[in-house]
Amino acid sequence: MKAFQVYHLNLAFSSIATQARGEVIDRCYTPLLDLVEQAGLPIGIELTGWTLQQILELRPAWVERFRALLDRGVCELIGSGWSQLIGPLVPASVNRWNQQLGLQAYEQRLGIRPRLVLVNEMAFSSSMVDLYAEVGYEGIIMDRDNVRLALDLDHHPEVALPTHACGLRLADGLPVLWSDSVLFQRFQRVVHGDIPISEYLQSLRLRMQRERMPVMPLYCNDAEIFDYRPGRFTTESRLHPDGEWNRIARVLEQAQQALGLQWVSPSQALAEVLKTPRRSGRLSSAAHPIPVKKQAKYNINRWAVSGRDNLWLNSRCHQWHRLLQNEPQATASQWRELCEFWASDLRTHITAERWQEACDGLQQRLPEPPAPSLAPEAPTASADPRFSISRDEEDILWTFETSELKLVLNARRGLTLRSLAFAKHQFEPLVGTLAQGHFDSIELAADYYSGGVLIEIPGERVRLTDLEWLQPQWRVIGDELWIEGELPLAHGSLRKAIVIDLQGQGLRLHYGFRGWQRPVGLVRVGILTLLPQSCAVPLELTTHLGGDEAESFVVEQRFNHTASSSFFVSSSSALGATKGELSIVEAAGRGLRLQWDPSACAAMPMFKHLPTPSSHLSRLSFSLCELDDTSKSGGRMLDFAVTVTPL
């Protein structure tokens, strides 16, 4: 059987201190080139343009040696971009600049353009296929394990997966060379000495017999984890006394002898895959709109709303992006710098020193963000002919009506939306509240409100909601009716506003946090419950995931982005929504468009769809914070506002 390897070089790796970069080159990157030369292995080496530039400054001889090996064709350059950023979380123009700048760096420093590109952090969207093809890549390297989950092929062999990943414009798709999380993690373990070589070889033999792969992705991951430990965890394994690059050579030699493996380059491996029947298809689904690498704790929220303060960092990067877009004289250097600030490694286990550097850099380059959007407090307004207000005899349900919409709020439950109906839908509400007892199953025996807030802090055993008495105050500001209230909560106060457009069909939900610090937990706002009697399945979700065009996902099967993956990981997936837009359309064609400003608050929309025999629970929420292994205390609680209009 033929097998290939790809080693990922990343001097921006979150846990590597700036002053340790030279040591990493000496201990990790130089032995990698030794392996190419001494063992004659046609290894794929993937690195960003930024990493290549750093190596050139610190160890220029390494770059010359690498270039010579590439010229001789004994190893292969795999593309990445200028920076390792998460494409489905980044606007299309930034993704485009990132790829173009990376290719320029490869050509200038190495005299070559790579044919294949490795999907950064294996965070995939169909939009990225179009961008990769646009800049000239001929194929992509993507992890297959979570694509199997996305396509409901988890227990199927590799041959069931597509050979080509479809884009939105590129219908035939780009060829895919599949990597494998389990295989690369097993390789890491045997090299670190966690399992014996004999056990590792037996697991490879069983895998070969079971799957009959056309080519084996023996290793596709980091180079910096061999013969180097950044000190990120107290549980890090010790360095193997034999030297881990020496052990790699030994493992590969024994694998070749015992299993008859024949080493090929990544491009040669892809050629083997393309000998099989062509199968073009999407690699994502509503349940897994952005497949990523490895186990569930590595879901997309890791880089979006976790880390030290990723929501703030991403919002500031969106603000920077908007400034560059509106600046005709913006230079390549400015775009390059923005790509660096959007790097994934700033968003995971970044060292305190490098995080502070990034924060200081943003403060120097950007003006202060706009003040919170909530209007100042004011007394209740007088009557206005453009709307009417009524309430029930217990002052619980308050109804606000205009010629274009009808809104019923529940004052007993924090001004949540009992129902919201638009004239465009003949005043049949699509969102509102499902009372306890709507579903037959005890699993769903709860009230499901709309417009609410959920905050959970597991370390403090705290669960906070806005489901308390909140007497509304209202007033007119221009062509808007503001309905407001404020709730004291354990860690600060929550100020809510529901704003009705008196000139059109629109409703805006505001959430303001006073006296809050970002918790080590989850914060979800703008929770909207679809009313199943008005929203027939299948539903369709449409949003942007790093490209120029929006991607659509059909919602039929059971899934839950908000479900925790473990006690330490509070969610499982989300939608990138890089333009701050999302639409939900039900089977009859009626729908809602949601819009927000990611430069003010780059919230992550998450969806839940739980079908029952006679109904379905479908809810949208916006996450401002999630919990995982990258979460750190501190950070900001940003205000959030989202506008709801009918489709």
C-alpha positions in Angstrom: 0.0 0.0 0.0 1.1 3.6 -0.7 1.3 6.1 2.1 2.1 9.8 2.5 2.9 12.3 5.2 2.5 16.0 5.6 4.2 18.0 8.4 2.7 21.3 9.4 5.2 24.0 10.4 3.8 26.9 12.4 6.0 29.3 14.3 2.8 31.2 15.4 1.8 28.1 17.3 -0.1 29.5 20.3 2.1 28.1 23.0 5.5 28.9 21.5 7.0 32.0 23.0 8.5 34.5 20.6 12.0 33.9 22.0 11.7 30.1 21.5 11.2 30.2 17.7 14.8 29.7 16.9 14.9 26.7 19.2 11.8 25.2 17.4 13.5 25.5 14.0 16.6 23.8 15.3 14.8 21.0 17.2 11.9 20.4 14.9 12.3 21.8 11.4 16.0 20.9 10.8 15.5 17.2 11.8 12.5 17.2 9.4 14.8 18.1 6.5 17.3 15.5 7.8 14.5 12.9 7.5 13.8 13.9 3.9 17.5 13.6 2.9 18.6 10.6 5.0 15.6 8.4 4.7 14.7 9.6 1.1 11.1 10.3 2.1 8.9 12.4 -0.3 7.3 14.3 2.6 4.9 17.1 2.2 5.8 20.2 4.2 3.1 22.8 4.8 3.8 26.3 6.2 2.3 29.7 6.1 4.1 32.6 4.3 4.5 34.3 7.7 6.3 31.2 9.1 8.5 31.0 6.1 9.4 34.7 6.6 10.2 34.1 10.2 12.5 31.2 9.4 14.2 33.3 6.8 15.0 35.9 9.4 16.1 33.5 12.1 17.7 30.6 10.2 18.2 31.6 6.5 20.2 28.5 5.8 17.2 26.4 6.5 15.2 28.1 3.8 18.0 27.7 1.3 18.3 24.0 2.2 14.5 23.6 1.8 14.5 25.3 -1.5 17.2 23.0 -2.8 15.3 19.9 -1.7 12.2 21.3 -3.5 14.2 21.9 -6.6 15.4 18.3 -6.6 11.8 17.1 -6.2 12.5 15.0 -3.1 9.9 16.7 -1.0 6.7 18.8 -1.7 5.6 22.2 -0.6 2.0 22.3 0.6 0.2 25.7 0.7 -1.5 27.3 3.6 -1.8 31.1 3.1 0.1 34.0 4.6 -1.5 33.3 8.0 -3.2 30.3 9.5 -6.7 31.7 9.8 -10.1 30.1 10.1 -11.5 30.7 6.6 -15.3 30.1 7.5 -15.0 32.8 10.2 -13.3 35.4 8.0 -14.8 37.7 5.2 -14.1 36.7 1.6 -11.8 39.6 0.9 -9.5 38.6 3.8 -9.5 35.0 2.7 -8.6 36.1 -0.8 -5.8 38.4 0.4 -4.5 35.7 2.7 -4.1 33.1 -0.1 -2.6 35.6 -2.6 -0.1 36.9 -0.1 0.9 33.3 0.8 1.4 32.4 -2.8 3.5 35.5 -3.3 5.7 34.5 -0.4 6.3 31.0 -1.7 7.3 32.3 -5.1 9.6 35.0 -3.8 11.3 32.8 -1.1 11.2 29.4 -2.7 10.6 29.9 -6.4 7.6 27.6 -6.5 3.8 27.7 -6.3 2.3 24.7 -4.4 -0.3 22.6 -6.2 -2.1 21.5 -3.0 -3.4 23.5 -0.1 -4.1 22.2 3.4 -7.3 23.5 4.9 -6.3 25.6 7.9 -7.1 23.8 11.1 -9.2 21.6 8.9 -12.1 24.2 9.3 -13.9 23.7 6.0 -16.7 25.4 4.1 -17.8 25.0 0.5 -17.0 28.7 0.0 -13.3 28.0 0.6 -13.2 25.6 -2.3 -14.1 28.4 -4.7 -11.4 30.6 -3.2 -8.7 27.9 -3.4 -9.6 27.3 -7.1 -9.6 31.0 -7.8 -6.0 31.5 -6.7 -4.8 28.4 -8.7 -4.7 25.4 -6.3 -5.4 22.1 -7.9 -6.5 20.2 -4.8 -7.1 20.4 -1.1 -6.0 18.3 1.9 -8.9 17.9 4.4 -9.5 15.7 7.5 -12.1 13.1 6.8 -13.3 12.1 10.2 -15.6 15.0 10.8 -16.7 15.1 7.2 -17.9 11.5 7.7 -20.0 12.8 10.6 -21.3 15.7 8.5 -22.3 13.4 5.7 -23.7 10.6 8.0 -20.9 8.3 6.7 -19.3 7.7 10.1 -19.2 3.9 9.8 -18.6 3.8 6.1 -15.2 3.2 4.4 -13.1 6.0 2.8 -14.3 5.0 -0.6 -17.8 6.3 0.3 -16.5 9.8 0.7 -16.4 12.3 -2.2 -13.2 12.4 -4.3 -14.0 16.1 -5.1 -15.3 18.8 -2.8 -17.9 21.0 -4.4 -17.8 24.7 -4.1 -20.7 27.1 -4.6 -19.5 28.2 -8.0 -17.2 25.3 -8.8 -19.9 22.6 -9.1 -17.4 19.8 -10.2 -15.2 20.6 -7.2 -11.6 20.3 -6.3 -9.9 16.9 -5.7 -9.6 16.0 -2.0 -6.6 14.2 -0.4 -8.0 12.9 2.9 -6.1 13.1 6.1 -7.1 11.2 9.2 -7.2 12.4 12.8 -7.1 9.0 14.4 -4.1 7.9 12.3 -2.1 11.1 13.0 -2.8 10.9 16.7 -1.7 7.2 16.8 1.5 8.2 15.1 2.1 10.9 17.7 1.6 8.4 20.5 4.0 5.9 19.2 6.6 8.5 18.5 6.2 9.9 22.1 6.6 6.4 23.4 3.0 6.2 24.7 2.4 2.9 22.9 4.9 0.3 21.6 5.9 0.2 18.0 4.5 -3.4 17.7 1.1 -2.3 18.9 1.1 0.7 16.5 2.0 -1.5 13.5 -0.8 -4.0 14.4 -3.3 -1.1 14.5 -2.2 0.0 11.0 -2.4 -3.6 9.7 -6.0 -3.9 11.0 -6.9 -0.5 9.5 -5.5 -1.5 6.1 -7.5 -4.7 6.1 -10.7 -3.1 7.2 -10.8 0.0 4.9 -8.7 -1.0 1.9 -7.7 2.6 1.4 -6.2 3.5 -2.0 -3.5 5.4 -0.1 -2.8 5.8 3.7 -2.5 9.3 5.3 0.0 8.1 7.9 0.6 11.6 9.3 -0.8 15.1 8.6 -0.2 17.3 11.5 2.3 19.4 13.6 6.0 19.2 13.4 6.5 21.2 16.6 5.3 18.4 18.9 8.4 16.2 18.3 11.5 16.8 20.4 9.9 19.9 21.7 7.4 20.7 24.5 6.1 24.3 24.9 5.1 23.7 28.5 1.4 24.4 27.9 0.2 21.6 30.1 1.4 20.1 33.3 0.5 16.7 31.9 2.7 17.0 28.8 4.6 13.8 28.1 8.4 13.8 28.6 10.6 13.8 25.5 11.5 10.3 24.4 15.1 9.5 25.5 16.0 8.1 22.0 15.1 11.4 20.4 11.7 11.6 18.7 12.9 12.4 15.2 15.2 9.3 15.5 12.1 7.4 16.6 10.1 8.6 13.7 12.8 7.3 11.3 12.6 3.9 13.1 8.8 3.7 13.1 8.7 4.6 9.4 11.3 2.0 8.5 9.6 -0.7 10.5 6.2 0.2 8.9 7.7 0.0 5.5 9.3 -3.4 6.2 6.4 -5.0 8.1 3.5 -3.6 6.1 5.1 -3.1 2.7 4.3 0.6 2.7 5.5 2.6 -0.3 6.1 6.2 0.4 4.7 8.8 -2.1 4.4 12.5 -2.1 1.0 14.1 -1.4 0.5 14.9 -5.1 1.3 11.3 -6.0 -1.1 10.2 -3.3 -3.8 12.3 -4.8 -3.1 10.9 -8.2 -3.8 7.4 -6.7 -7.1 8.6 -5.2 -8.2 10.0 -8.6 -7.8 6.6 -10.2 -10.9 5.6 -8.3 -14.4 6.5 -9.7 -15.1 10.3 -9.4 -17.6 11.3 -6.7 -18.3 15.0 -6.4 -20.2 16.3 -3.4 -20.5 18.7 -0.5 -18.5 18.1 2.6 -20.8 19.8 5.1 -24.4 19.7 6.4 -26.7 21.6 8.6 -25.6 19.5 11.6 -21.9 20.1 10.8 -21.8 23.3 8.7 -18.1 23.8 9.4 -16.3 20.4 9.9 -12.9 20.8 11.7 -10.2 18.5 12.8 -10.0 15.9 15.6 -12.6 15.3 18.4 -15.6 17.3 19.3 -13.8 19.8 21.6 -12.2 21.3 18.4 -15.5 22.6 17.0 -15.6 26.0 15.3 -16.6 27.9 18.5 -13.1 27.3 19.8 -11.8 30.1 17.5 -15.0 32.2 17.5 -16.2 32.8 21.0 -13.8 31.0 23.4 -10.1 31.5 24.1 -8.9 34.5 26.1 -11.4 36.9 24.5 -12.2 35.7 21.0 -15.5 37.5 20.6 -13.8 40.9 21.2 -10.8 40.0 19.1 -12.9 38.9 16.1 -15.2 41.9 16.4 -12.1 44.2 16.3 -10.8 42.4 13.3 -14.1 42.8 11.5 -13.9 46.5 12.4 -10.4 46.7 10.9 -11.6 44.9 7.8 -14.4 47.4 7.3 -11.9 50.3 7.5 -9.6 48.6 4.9 -12.5 48.0 2.6 -13.5 51.6 2.7 -9.9 52.8 2.1 -9.1 52.9 -1.7 -5.4 53.3 -0.9 -5.1 50.3 1.5 -1.8 48.5 0.8 -0.9 44.8 0.7 1.1 45.4 3.9 -2.0 46.5 5.7 -4.0 43.5 4.5 -1.1 41.2 5.5 -1.1 42.7 9.0 -4.9 42.1 9.3 -4.4 38.4 8.2 -1.8 38.1 11.0 -4.3 39.4 13.6 -6.9 37.0 12.4 -4.5 34.0 12.9 -6.1 31.0 14.7 -3.3 30.7 17.2 -4.2 34.0 18.9 -7.5 32.4 19.7 -6.5 29.2 21.5 -3.7 28.6 24.0 -1.9 31.9 23.3 0.7 32.9 25.9 -0.1 35.8 28.1 2.8 37.8 26.7 1.7 37.3 23.1 -1.9 38.0 23.9 -1.0 41.3 25.5 1.1 42.1 22.4 -1.9 41.5 20.2 -4.3 43.6 22.3 -1.8 46.5 22.4 -1.4 46.2 18.6 -5.1 46.4 18.0 -5.5 49.4 20.3 -2.7 51.2 18.3 -4.2 50.5 14.9 -7.9 50.9 15.5 -10.1 53.7 16.9 -12.2 52.8 19.9 -15.3 50.8 19.0 -18.7 52.6 19.0 -20.5 53.1 22.3 -23.1 50.6 23.2 -26.2 50.9 21.0 -28.8 51.0 23.7 -30.5 54.3 24.0 -30.5 56.2 27.4 -33.3 55.6 29.9 -36.4 57.8 29.5 -39.9 57.8 30.9 -42.8 56.1 29.2 -43.9 57.8 25.9 -47.2 59.3 25.2 -49.6 57.8 22.6 -48.6 57.7 18.9 -51.1 57.0 16.0 -48.6 54.7 14.3 -48.9 52.0 16.9 -51.3 50.7 19.6 -50.6 49.1 22.9 -52.8 46.7 24.9 -52.4 44.3 27.8 -54.2 41.5 29.5 -55.9 41.9 32.9 -52.9 40.6 34.8 -50.3 42.9 33.1 -48.5 39.8 31.9 -49.0 39.9 28.1 -48.4 43.2 26.4 -49.4 43.6 22.7 -47.8 46.2 20.4 -49.3 46.6 17.0 -48.5 48.6 13.9 -49.8 48.2 10.3 -46.9 45.9 9.6 -46.4 43.7 12.6 -47.9 42.4 15.8 -45.7 41.7 18.8 -46.9 40.1 22.1 -44.4 40.3 25.0 -44.4 38.4 28.2 -43.6 40.7 31.1 -43.6 37.8 33.6 -40.8 36.2 31.6 -38.4 39.1 31.0 -40.1 40.6 28.0 -39.7 37.5 26.0 -41.6 37.2 22.7 -44.9 35.4 23.1 -45.4 35.8 19.4 -44.1 37.9 16.5 -46.1 38.2 13.3 -45.6 40.3 10.2 -48.1 41.6 7.7 -46.0 39.9 5.0 -46.9 36.6 6.5 -50.6 37.5 6.9 -49.9 38.0 10.6 -49.3 34.3 11.2 -46.4 34.2 13.7 -43.3 32.2 12.8 -41.5 32.7 16.1 -42.8 32.9 19.7 -43.2 30.7 22.8 -44.0 27.0 23.0 -45.6 26.3 26.4 -44.8 23.3 28.5 -47.0 20.5 27.3 -46.7 21.3 23.6 -44.6 18.2 23.1 -45.7 14.7 24.3 -42.1 13.7 25.3 -40.9 14.3 28.8 -37.5 15.1 27.1 -39.1 18.3 25.8 -41.4 19.1 28.7 -40.4 22.7 29.2 -41.3 26.2 28.1 -39.4 27.4 25.1 -39.3 31.2 24.9 -38.1 33.6 22.3 -35.9 36.6 22.7 -34.3 35.3 25.9 -30.9 35.0 27.5 -29.0 32.0 28.9 -25.8 32.3 31.0 -24.1 29.3 32.5 -20.9 29.3 34.6 -20.2 25.6 35.5 -17.3 26.4 37.8 -19.6 28.5 40.0 -22.6 26.3 39.5 -24.5 29.3 38.2 -27.3 29.4 35.7 -28.8 32.8 34.9 -31.8 33.7 32.6 -33.9 36.7 32.1 -37.2 35.0 32.9 -38.3 37.3 35.6 -40.8 40.1 35.9 -39.8 43.0 33.7 -42.3 45.9 33.4 -41.8 47.5 30.0 -41.1 51.1 29.4 -41.7 52.5 25.9 -41.0 55.7 23.9 -40.6 56.8 20.4 -37.3 57.9 18.9 -37.7 59.1 15.4 -39.3 56.3 13.4 -38.7 53.7 16.1 -40.7 52.5 19.1 -38.3 51.4 21.9 -39.6 49.0 24.5 -37.1 48.6 27.3 -36.4 47.1 30.7 -33.5 46.2 33.0 -32.9 43.1 35.1 -30.4 42.7 38.0 -28.4 39.5 37.7 -25.8 37.9 39.9 -22.8 39.2 38.0 -24.2 42.6 36.8 -27.4 43.8 35.1 -29.0 43.0 31.8 -30.6 45.8 29.8 -33.0 44.7 27.1 -34.7 46.6 24.4 -37.1 45.6 21.7 -37.2 48.2 18.9 -40.1 48.3 16.4 -39.6 50.0 13.0 -42.6 52.2 12.6 -41.9 52.8 8.9 -41.4 49.1 7.8 -41.5 45.5 8.8 -38.6 45.1 11.2 -37.9 44.3 14.8 -34.5 44.8 16.6 -33.5 43.0 19.8 -30.8 44.6 22.0 -28.9 43.1 24.8 -26.7 45.3 27.0 -24.5 44.0 29.9 -23.6 46.4 32.7 -20.9 45.7 35.2 -20.1 42.3 33.6 -16.9 40.5 33.0 -16.9 37.8 30.4 -17.4 34.5 32.4 -15.7 31.2 32.0 -18.9 29.6 30.7 -21.5 30.2 28.0 -23.5 33.3 27.1 -26.3 32.9 24.6 -28.7 35.7 23.6 -31.4 36.4 21.0 -32.8 32.9 21.4 -35.7 32.4 18.9 -38.1 29.5 18.9 -39.8 28.7 15.6 -43.5 27.8 15.9 -43.9 24.4 14.2 -47.5 25.0 13.3 -46.3 27.8 11.0 -42.8 26.5 10.1 -43.1 23.3 8.1 -40.0 21.2 7.5 -37.7 21.0 5.7 -36.3 24.3 6.8 -33.4 26.1 5.0 -30.6 28.0 6.7 -28.6 30.4 4.5 -25.5 32.4 5.6 -22.0 33.3 4.5 -19.1 31.1 5.5 -16.0 32.9 4.3 -17.0 33.4 0.7 -18.6 35.9 -1.6 -21.8 33.9 -1.8 -24.1 32.5 0.8 -24.3 28.8 1.6 -27.6 27.0 2.2 -28.3 24.0 4.4 -31.4 21.9 4.5 -32.7 21.1 8.0 -34.5 17.8 8.3 -32.6 15.5 10.6 -32.0 15.9 14.3 -29.0 18.0 15.4 -28.1 20.4 18.1 -25.2 22.9 17.8 -25.8 24.0 21.4 -25.3 20.5 22.9 -22.3 20.2 25.1 -19.5 17.8 23.9 -18.4 17.2 27.5 -18.5 18.9 30.9 -15.6 21.1 29.7 -16.9 21.9 26.2 -20.3 23.6 26.1 -21.2 23.3 22.4 -20.6 21.2 19.3 -20.9 23.5 16.2 -22.2 26.8 14.8 -22.6 28.8 11.7 -19.8 31.3 10.7 -22.1 34.1 9.3 -19.1 36.2 8.2 -21.4 39.0 6.9 -23.6 39.1 9.9 -26.6 37.7 8.1 -28.7 34.6 8.4 -32.0 33.6 6.9 -34.4 30.8 7.9 -37.0 29.7 5.4 -39.7 27.1 6.0 -41.1 24.7 3.5 -43.9 27.0 2.3 -41.4 29.7 1.4 -42.0 32.1 4.3 -39.0 33.1 6.4 -37.0 35.5 8.5 -33.8 37.4 7.8 -31.6 38.2 10.8 -28.9 40.8 10.5 -26.3 42.1 13.0 -23.0 44.0 12.9 -20.0 41.7 13.4 -17.7 44.7 13.8 -19.6 45.6 16.9 -20.2 42.0 18.1 -19.2 39.0 16.0 -21.7 36.7 17.7 -22.0 33.1 16.5 -25.4 31.8 15.4 -26.2 28.3 16.6 -29.2 26.1 15.6 -31.1 23.3 17.2 -33.6 21.0 15.4 -35.2 18.2 17.3 -38.0 16.4 15.3 -40.8 14.6 17.1 -43.4 12.3 15.5 -45.9 15.1 15.1 -43.9 18.3 15.5 -40.4 19.7 15.9 -38.4 22.0 18.3 -36.3 24.4 16.2 -34.4 27.2 17.9 -31.8 29.7 16.9 -29.5 31.4 19.4 -26.5 33.7 19.3 -23.4 32.8 21.3 -21.2 35.5 22.9 -19.1 33.0 24.8 -18.6 29.2 25.0 -16.6 27.0 27.3 -13.8 24.7 26.2 -10.2 23.9 27.1 -8.9 27.3 25.7 -11.2 29.4 27.9 -9.6 31.9 30.2 -11.1 34.2 32.7 -11.4 37.9 32.0 -12.4 39.6 28.8 -15.3 41.8 27.8 -19.1 41.2 27.6 -20.0 42.9 24.4 -23.5 44.3 23.8 -25.4 42.6 20.9 -28.2 43.7 18.6 -30.0 41.7 15.9 -32.7 42.8 13.5 -35.5 40.5 12.4 -37.3 41.1 9.1 -39.7 38.9 7.2 -38.9 37.1 3.9 
